[in-house]
């Protein structure tokens, strides 16, 4: 879900309607009190299942968020290491270092931007810089194929691979099927809560409690699972710190 705020609104409205529908059906058809115990078992089982599914999806969202954080740290470490290794090249080290600093700036944009057009431009620029950097180290390896140059080439390969793993981590989201299952169980649970309510005179207020709690839970899961939307995002803290150091190093005569 790329729009956690929309998830909250739709959940609040849909689950409230489901709860009110259950209460309305109870008023129309009545409720046999001798079935209260059996009904309570069904309601409790449904709510328990809903809690388990919410916990499961929350765990999935947190795991994916942690993956994105880990990939940011790995990218910063990989780029910083390769910047140092480039000093081993016999020629063009300064030019390739300049390229990798520009590449670092584009990676920061990838993590920080929420604008689709700016993201597309950053991705295109990243791909071009990858080609330029690889061509440069490839030329250096061809001119002097020794273990020292191979170390710099391997480091550049790690830089490019790190970007690919990051892209995969950002595209790894909670499956749509999990959201559908969660929605169906939540609708059923709120309907049962409305149908089994004991105090019809308090229903307009009480029936909003469960939908509101569930909507907040759904919002939190969707927010954590959304890389570029909502309140919780992965910040490029490590990359930004590295950028400060490398720009300072590049500015030295």
ABEGO torsion letter per residue (X at the ends): XABAAAAAAAAAAAAAAAAAAAAAAAAAAEBBAAAAAAAAAAAAAAAAAAAAAAAAAAAAAAAAAAAAAAAAAAAAAAAAAAAAAAAABABGAAAAAAAAAAAAAAAAAAAABABAAAAAAAAAAAAAAAAAAAAAAAAAAAABBBAAAAAAAAAAAAAAAAAAAAAAAAABBBBAAAAAAAAAAAAAAAAAAAAABABAAAAAAAAAAAAAAAAAAAAAAAAAABAABEABBBBBAAAAAAAAAAAAAAABX
